């Protein structure tokens, strides 16, 4: 796993595949392996650079206030250090929030933008949910167990829990097997989620943009579809009807096929 020094921290990443560069930005608390089911397919067409964000994985976890703007600047500095002039940018949830700031602040670096389970600005409902995750992490003194007990139920539909319990268990074991941040680093990173507000940045996004949601997602529901699509000029919206916050796991084949179709139209 290579590392670069960028924006004052060590940034850990992995490279797979060949073709145009694609940077995959993880969601809250997890490392670059969270997109394993996507990279397996995307790497057939693109050079996939999967990054550990500040505060997670094997990247630096310094003290201080984290914001989605700061995380975006980290990714821009990472791209410069890794010699990547422009890339397809992909992110889910916190990864999407980071991606939209990257596209607004560093438009020359973004060929396409894929925003999955994204939101414009944290509203009272979203903040209440994320604050509950902070409480669970502190109570359990464990970020992986917080993810499994606190975040999973928001990511998957009741139908998946009922029909595929062994799959949910396998995802839980995957989480337990990955490098996880200490609770204090999770609190800093989740603080970036709580403070996120990219409303004024959307009009600066120039890249062709795919915006996707799970129909049953409550955290970043389709209540954010119009604000995002109205704010980003060259954008399209796609809804995965049988999914919640994490279509990347609930409908791997459908998600990969439809998102890859968008990427290939702009490659």
C-alpha positions as CSV (number, residue, x, y, z in Angstrom):
1,X,0.0,0.0,0.0
2,X,1.7,3.2,-1.1
3,X,1.6,6.5,0.9
4,X,2.2,10.1,0.0
5,X,2.7,13.2,2.1
6,X,-0.1,15.7,1.1
7,X,-1.6,18.7,2.9
8,X,0.5,18.0,5.9
9,X,-0.5,14.4,6.5
10,X,0.3,10.9,5.3
11,X,-2.3,9.7,2.9
12,X,-2.6,6.0,2.3
13,X,-4.0,4.6,-0.9
14,X,-4.2,1.5,-3.2
15,X,-4.0,1.3,-7.0
16,X,-5.7,-1.3,-9.2
17,X,-6.5,-1.5,-12.9
18,X,-5.5,0.3,-16.0
19,X,-7.1,3.2,-17.9
20,X,-8.1,6.8,-17.1
21,X,-7.6,7.6,-13.4
22,X,-10.5,7.3,-11.0
23,X,-10.2,8.4,-7.4
24,X,-12.6,6.7,-4.9
25,X,-13.2,8.5,-1.6
26,X,-14.5,6.5,1.3
27,X,-17.5,7.2,3.6
28,X,-17.4,7.9,7.3
29,X,-15.0,5.9,9.5
30,X,-13.8,3.3,7.0
31,X,-10.8,2.7,4.8
32,X,-10.3,2.4,1.1
33,X,-11.4,-1.3,1.0
34,X,-15.0,-0.2,1.5
35,X,-15.4,-0.1,-2.3
36,X,-14.0,-3.6,-2.9
37,X,-17.1,-4.7,-4.8
38,X,-16.9,-1.7,-7.1
39,X,-13.2,-1.6,-7.7
40,X,-13.4,-5.3,-8.8
41,X,-15.5,-4.1,-11.8
42,X,-14.2,-0.6,-12.3
43,X,-10.6,-1.7,-12.5
44,X,-11.3,-3.5,-15.7
45,X,-11.7,0.0,-17.3
46,X,-10.0,2.5,-15.1
47,X,-6.9,3.0,-12.9
48,X,-8.6,3.0,-9.6
49,X,-6.9,4.9,-6.8
50,X,-8.8,4.1,-3.5
51,X,-7.8,6.6,-0.7
52,X,-7.9,6.5,3.1
53,X,-9.4,9.9,4.2
54,X,-7.9,11.9,7.0
55,X,-8.9,10.3,10.3
56,X,-9.4,6.8,9.0
57,X,-7.7,3.8,7.6
58,X,-3.9,4.1,7.6
59,X,-3.9,7.8,6.8
60,X,-2.9,10.5,9.3
61,X,-5.4,11.3,12.1
62,X,-4.2,14.6,13.5
63,X,-6.0,16.6,16.1
64,X,-8.0,19.7,15.0
65,X,-11.3,20.5,13.3
66,X,-12.1,18.4,10.3
67,X,-14.4,19.8,7.5
68,X,-15.5,18.5,4.2
69,X,-13.6,21.4,2.6
70,X,-10.4,20.2,4.4
71,X,-10.9,16.6,3.2
72,X,-11.4,17.9,-0.3
73,X,-8.1,19.8,-0.1
74,X,-6.5,16.6,1.1
75,X,-7.7,14.8,-2.0
76,X,-6.5,17.6,-4.3
77,X,-3.1,17.5,-2.6
78,X,-3.0,13.7,-2.8
79,X,-3.7,13.9,-6.6
80,X,-0.9,16.4,-7.1
81,X,1.5,14.3,-5.0
82,X,0.6,11.1,-6.9
83,X,1.0,12.9,-10.3
84,X,-2.7,12.8,-11.3
85,X,-3.8,15.8,-13.2
86,X,-7.4,14.9,-13.6
87,X,-9.6,12.0,-12.6
88,X,-13.1,10.6,-12.4
89,X,-14.1,11.3,-8.7
90,X,-16.4,8.9,-6.9
91,X,-17.7,9.0,-3.4
92,X,-20.6,7.8,-1.2
93,X,-21.9,9.7,1.8
94,X,-18.9,11.5,3.4
95,X,-17.0,10.6,0.2
96,X,-19.6,12.3,-1.9
97,X,-19.6,15.4,0.4
98,X,-15.8,15.6,0.0
99,X,-16.1,15.1,-3.8
100,X,-18.5,18.0,-4.3
101,X,-16.1,20.4,-2.5
102,X,-13.2,19.0,-4.5
103,X,-15.1,19.6,-7.8
104,X,-16.1,23.1,-6.6
105,X,-12.6,24.2,-5.3
106,X,-10.5,22.3,-7.8
107,X,-12.6,21.9,-11.0
108,X,-9.6,21.3,-13.2
109,X,-9.0,18.0,-11.3
110,X,-12.4,16.5,-11.9
111,X,-13.4,14.8,-15.2
112,X,-16.6,13.4,-13.8
113,X,-18.2,13.4,-10.4
114,X,-20.2,10.5,-9.0
115,X,-22.2,11.5,-5.8
116,X,-23.8,8.5,-4.1
117,X,-26.1,9.0,-1.1
118,X,-25.1,12.6,-1.0
119,X,-26.6,15.7,0.6
120,X,-26.3,19.4,0.2
121,X,-26.2,20.5,3.8
122,X,-26.7,18.7,7.1
123,X,-30.2,19.2,8.4
124,X,-31.6,18.6,11.9
125,X,-32.6,15.0,11.1
126,X,-29.2,14.0,9.6
127,X,-27.4,15.7,12.5
128,X,-29.5,13.8,15.0
129,X,-28.6,10.5,13.4
130,X,-24.9,11.2,13.2
131,X,-24.8,12.5,16.8
132,X,-26.4,9.2,17.9
133,X,-23.5,7.4,16.2
134,X,-21.0,9.5,18.2
135,X,-22.8,8.5,21.4
136,X,-22.8,4.8,20.5
137,X,-19.0,4.9,19.6
138,X,-18.2,6.5,22.9
139,X,-20.5,4.2,24.9
140,X,-19.0,1.0,23.2
141,X,-15.5,2.5,23.0
142,X,-15.3,0.8,19.6
143,X,-15.7,2.2,16.1
144,X,-16.2,-1.1,14.3
145,X,-19.0,-2.2,16.8
146,X,-20.6,1.3,16.4
147,X,-20.6,0.8,12.6
148,X,-22.2,-2.7,12.9
149,X,-24.8,-1.8,15.6
150,X,-25.3,1.9,14.9
151,X,-24.7,2.6,11.2
152,X,-25.6,-0.7,9.5
153,X,-29.4,-0.4,10.2
154,X,-29.4,2.9,8.4
155,X,-27.5,1.4,5.4
156,X,-29.6,-1.7,4.7
157,X,-33.2,-2.4,4.2
158,X,-35.2,-4.6,6.6
159,X,-35.7,-6.9,3.7
160,X,-31.9,-7.5,3.4
161,X,-31.6,-8.2,7.1
162,X,-34.4,-10.8,6.8
163,X,-33.4,-12.4,3.5
164,X,-29.6,-12.3,3.7
165,X,-28.5,-12.5,7.3
166,X,-25.4,-14.4,6.4
167,X,-24.4,-11.5,4.1
168,X,-24.9,-8.9,6.8
169,X,-22.8,-11.1,9.1
170,X,-20.1,-11.3,6.4
171,X,-20.1,-7.5,6.1
172,X,-19.8,-7.2,9.8
173,X,-16.8,-9.5,9.9
174,X,-15.3,-7.4,7.0
175,X,-15.6,-4.3,9.1
176,X,-14.0,-6.0,12.1
177,X,-11.1,-7.1,10.0
178,X,-10.2,-3.6,8.6
179,X,-8.0,-0.9,10.2
180,X,-10.4,1.3,12.2
181,X,-9.9,4.7,13.7
182,X,-9.9,5.3,17.5
183,X,-13.0,6.9,18.8
184,X,-11.5,10.4,19.1
185,X,-10.6,10.3,15.4
186,X,-14.1,9.2,14.5
187,X,-15.5,12.1,16.5
188,X,-13.4,14.5,14.5
189,X,-14.3,12.9,11.1
190,X,-18.0,12.8,12.0
191,X,-17.8,16.4,12.9
192,X,-17.1,17.1,9.3
193,X,-20.4,15.4,8.5
194,X,-22.3,17.4,11.0
195,X,-20.9,20.7,9.7
196,X,-21.2,20.0,6.0
197,X,-22.9,22.7,3.9
198,X,-22.0,22.8,0.2
199,X,-25.0,24.8,-0.9
200,X,-22.9,27.8,-2.1
201,X,-20.4,25.5,-3.8
202,X,-22.8,23.6,-6.1
203,X,-22.9,26.2,-8.8
204,X,-19.1,26.0,-9.1
205,X,-19.2,22.3,-10.1
206,X,-18.6,22.0,-13.8
207,X,-18.0,18.3,-14.3
208,X,-20.7,15.9,-15.6
209,X,-22.2,14.6,-12.4
210,X,-24.2,11.5,-11.5
211,X,-26.3,11.8,-8.3
212,X,-27.7,8.5,-6.9
213,X,-29.9,7.6,-4.0
214,X,-31.5,4.5,-2.4
215,X,-35.2,4.8,-2.4
216,X,-35.4,3.6,1.2
217,X,-32.6,5.7,2.5
218,X,-33.6,8.0,5.4
219,X,-30.3,9.6,6.3
220,X,-29.6,11.1,2.8
221,X,-33.0,10.5,1.3
222,X,-34.3,11.8,-2.0
223,X,-35.2,15.0,-0.1
224,X,-31.8,16.1,-1.3
225,X,-32.3,15.2,-5.0
226,X,-33.8,18.5,-6.1
227,X,-31.3,20.7,-4.2
228,X,-28.4,18.8,-5.7
229,X,-29.6,18.4,-9.2
230,X,-30.9,22.0,-9.3
231,X,-27.6,23.3,-8.0
232,X,-25.3,21.3,-10.2
233,X,-25.8,22.3,-13.8
234,X,-24.6,19.2,-15.7
235,X,-26.2,16.5,-13.5
236,X,-28.5,13.5,-13.7
237,X,-30.3,11.6,-10.9
238,X,-30.6,7.9,-10.5
239,X,-32.6,6.1,-7.8
240,X,-32.0,2.5,-6.7
241,X,-35.6,1.4,-5.9
242,X,-34.9,-1.5,-3.5
243,X,-31.9,0.0,-1.6
244,X,-31.3,2.1,1.5
245,X,-28.1,4.2,2.1
246,X,-25.6,1.6,0.7
247,X,-26.7,0.4,-2.8
248,X,-23.0,-0.5,-3.2
249,X,-23.7,-3.6,-1.0
250,X,-27.4,-4.1,-1.5
251,X,-27.4,-4.2,-5.3
252,X,-23.8,-4.6,-6.3
253,X,-24.5,-5.8,-9.9
254,X,-27.1,-3.1,-10.6
255,X,-25.1,-0.4,-9.0
256,X,-21.9,-1.2,-10.8
257,X,-23.6,-1.6,-14.2
258,X,-25.5,1.7,-14.0
259,X,-22.7,3.8,-12.6
260,X,-20.2,2.3,-15.0
261,X,-22.5,3.3,-17.9
262,X,-22.4,6.9,-16.7
263,X,-18.6,6.8,-16.5
264,X,-18.1,5.3,-19.9
265,X,-20.4,7.9,-21.5
266,X,-17.9,10.5,-20.3
267,X,-14.6,8.6,-20.8
